[in-house]
């Protein structure tokens, strides 16, 4: 996350494969409109800023999409901080759950739901149905401890942290992923922990003089290893970090994504580390993992530098059926695009993907692959904001608040910066951290929720993305975990073939829409949907119409499920 001056990058060329001419869909006119106020969202994040420059002040926080009442409409959750030894708010702080009213507005239901996480200096959030009861549960991650809220199914949640055994006490949790690493039908949990900072070890960093004190570099503290909790299937978890191999070495983990990078049917774990080499844990299929980031080519940049890993995601952006990686970094480092070459190998394709110079002066936290214009190619969204609130004193011209970035995939994983073409709301500078992508109005294009450090969030509604055709899938596991995490999906429509996986984690400290989204461009019919469930069952569906959201149940196929369309206000 933090960088020392003088970092330089070298480059290597790459020739993109398939021609962009294969994608003949005309480009749609898309605008992202900030509807936060009109939607009734009044939450404001408090970063607990002080002249002591506590490191926890600049690191949060996350946001989430969660259909907590299972009515087919995405509700949203926003994480907040808490009092510290030097910050005493006049009113207790709390995180917030907003219910989607189905008319373009949201209602704060935090008090009734009981998910305020009062007293927790919150960081991230993860959503998953850990007990397979059909209701999404809520994990709020924080400094010193975390909270697991079990969904009671009546609009309320119960704090079951102690019973479940996932408090993560004594760790600074940043991001987490629900995933089924042993394919036993229950969601396990991996937590990316950061550093061992404490108020008692809050060193003075930066230059002397008024207004020159800065937040310390993570190198000033020891890293904390990730934690892996195995789901025992009875509402409790066991810490298997050592036995699994994840605790072998400390890391400065900030973000995590679980995905099957080698297509062997078992989910692997990628963790973006700050100022340390990234971690890629290969699933050995026996309850253990082997760390292979260097061998795979995703540990460091192509010139061997361990960078300030922040947000991350995985998707087939190159169109070769393999899952590529994006990793956000601090300015002067560039966001990295690791192209998956198959056979367990990646290459740093940042320059050939045309992401390099456009991200060199930007600090990227939230990072997501998405098809924002439904043309059938995975684009990249980045939520940005510097970590030093006085960065202008050290580097004139560099701001604390930064505009967001969107890179349109023009074919084969080559990107065009279209950030200035998506409307003025999209370009508004903010100190952004978490980013959650989801179709909250069920209109077929992807909207973006962004959490901002020390400020209000932004709900950016996608206007125009659904001018092209699309398909969304809600997967429901039976033999597999109910969230179907670990499923691999292939969608064929004429000359277009798309690959996707149901992943865990993603972005930075945030939880995403549980549905899989496919842009189809001008194709009006899906020839084949093929789903390979974690259990090994394969579902094939043919001759499917476009522009709809389908619920597909393992072993049963398409089932009835309501996804109400929300009108624009």
Secondary structure as UniProt FT lines:
FT   TURN            5..6
FT   HELIX           20..22
FT   STRAND          31..34
FT   TURN            36..40
FT   TURN            51..52
FT   HELIX           55..58
FT   STRAND          63..66
FT   TURN            68..69
FT   STRAND          75..78
FT   STRAND          96..100
FT   STRAND          106..108
FT   HELIX           110..113
FT   TURN            118..119
FT   STRAND          122..128
FT   TURN            130..131
FT   STRAND          137..143
FT   STRAND          146..151
FT   STRAND          157..159
FT   HELIX           161..164
FT   TURN            169..170
FT   STRAND          172..179
FT   TURN            181..182
FT   STRAND          188..193
FT   HELIX           199..201
FT   STRAND          205..206
FT   TURN            210..211
FT   STRAND          213..214
FT   HELIX           218..220
FT   STRAND          223..224
FT   STRAND          227..231
FT   STRAND          237..239
FT   HELIX           241..244
FT   HELIX           246..248
FT   STRAND          252..259
FT   TURN            261..262
FT   STRAND          268..274
FT   STRAND          279..283
FT   STRAND          289..291
FT   HELIX           293..296
FT   TURN            302..303
FT   STRAND          312..315
FT   STRAND          324..327
FT   TURN            331..333
FT   STRAND          336..342
FT   TURN            343..344
FT   STRAND          345..348
FT   TURN            350..354
FT   HELIX           356..359
FT   TURN            360..361
FT   STRAND          364..370
FT   TURN            372..373
FT   STRAND          379..385
FT   TURN            389..390
FT   HELIX           391..394
FT   TURN            396..397
FT   STRAND          401..402
FT   STRAND          405..411
FT   TURN            412..413
FT   STRAND          414..417
FT   HELIX           419..421
FT   HELIX           424..427
FT   STRAND          432..438
FT   TURN            440..441
FT   STRAND          447..452
FT   TURN            453..454
FT   STRAND          458..463
FT   HELIX           465..467
FT   STRAND          469..476
FT   TURN            482..483
FT   TURN            485..486
FT   STRAND          488..493
FT   TURN            494..495
FT   STRAND          496..501
FT   STRAND          504..505
FT   TURN            508..509
FT   STRAND          516..521
FT   STRAND          525..532
FT   TURN            534..535
FT   STRAND          538..545
FT   STRAND          548..553
FT   TURN            554..556
FT   STRAND          557..559
//
